[in-house]
C-alpha cells in the first residue's frame, strides 16, 4: 500500500485532541501500544495507529456507570475506529 492509498491511521495527538474537545478531561494519557501487538489481529505492518490505551478522568463521568463512561469515550473516538483503530483499552481514573 503506498502513501497515497494508505488510510490515515489514528495518532496519539489526534486522539488526545478529540477527547479534550469532547470530554474536557482533568487527566488524560493516550498510549499507542500498536508495536506490542505485531502479528495479532488488527495490527498493521507500520506498528502504530491500531491499538491504544486511554487513561482518563473527567467531570462528565460523575454519577455514570462504568459502561456509560466507556461509551462516552467510544462515542468520542468513533471516527478513529472507522479509520482503523482496532483495539482500545480504557482506564477510567476516579477522582476522590
C-alpha positions in Angstrom: 0.0 0.0 0.0 1.6 3.3 -1.0 1.2 6.6 0.9 -1.5 7.9 -1.5 -3.8 5.0 -0.9 -2.9 4.2 2.7 -5.7 5.0 5.2 -5.0 7.8 7.7 -4.3 6.0 10.9 -5.1 7.5 14.3 -2.3 9.2 16.2 -1.8 9.9 19.9 -2.1 13.6 19.3 -5.3 13.3 17.3 -7.0 11.1 19.9 -5.9 13.4 22.7 -7.3 16.4 20.9 -10.6 14.7 20.2 -11.0 13.6 23.8 -10.1 17.0 25.2 -12.7 18.6 22.9 -15.5 16.2 23.7 -14.9 15.1 27.4 -12.8 18.0 28.9 -10.6 15.6 30.9 -8.9 16.6 34.1 -6.4 13.9 33.4 -5.5 12.3 30.1 -2.9 9.9 28.9 -3.1 8.2 25.5 -0.5 5.5 24.7 -0.1 3.8 21.3 0.6 0.2 22.1 0.4 -1.0 18.5 4.0 -2.1 18.3 3.4 -4.6 21.1 0.6 -6.3 19.0 2.6 -7.1 15.9 1.2 -10.3 14.4 -2.1 -10.0 16.3 -5.5 -9.4 14.7 -6.0 -5.8 13.6 -2.2 -5.0 13.8 -0.6 -3.5 10.7 2.9 -3.5 9.2 3.5 0.1 10.3 3.4 -0.8 14.1 1.3 2.2 15.0 -2.3 3.5 14.9 -4.2 0.3 15.7 -4.0 -0.4 19.4 -4.3 2.4 22.1 -4.7 2.7 25.8 -6.6 5.7 27.2 -6.3 6.7 30.9 -8.8 9.5 31.5 -10.6 11.4 34.3 -13.5 13.8 33.5 -16.2 15.6 35.4 -18.6 14.3 32.7 -18.1 10.8 34.2 -19.6 11.7 37.6 -22.6 9.6 38.5 -22.3 7.4 35.4 -21.9 3.7 35.3 -18.7 2.1 34.1 -20.4 1.1 30.8 -21.7 4.7 30.3 -18.3 6.2 30.9 -16.7 3.8 28.4 -19.5 4.6 25.9 -18.6 8.3 26.1 -15.0 7.5 25.2 -16.0 5.2 22.4 -18.5 7.7 21.0 -15.9 10.4 21.1 -13.4 8.2 19.2 -15.9 6.6 16.7 -14.3 8.4 13.7 -10.9 6.9 14.6 -12.4 3.4 15.0 -13.8 3.9 11.5 -10.2 4.8 10.3 -8.6 1.6 11.6 -8.3 1.9 15.4 -8.7 -1.8 16.2 -8.3 -2.0 20.0 -8.9 0.5 22.7 -8.2 -0.2 26.4 -9.9 2.4 28.6 -8.9 3.1 32.1 -11.2 5.5 34.0 -9.4 7.4 36.7 -11.8 8.0 39.6 -11.0 11.2 41.4 -12.0 11.4 45.1 
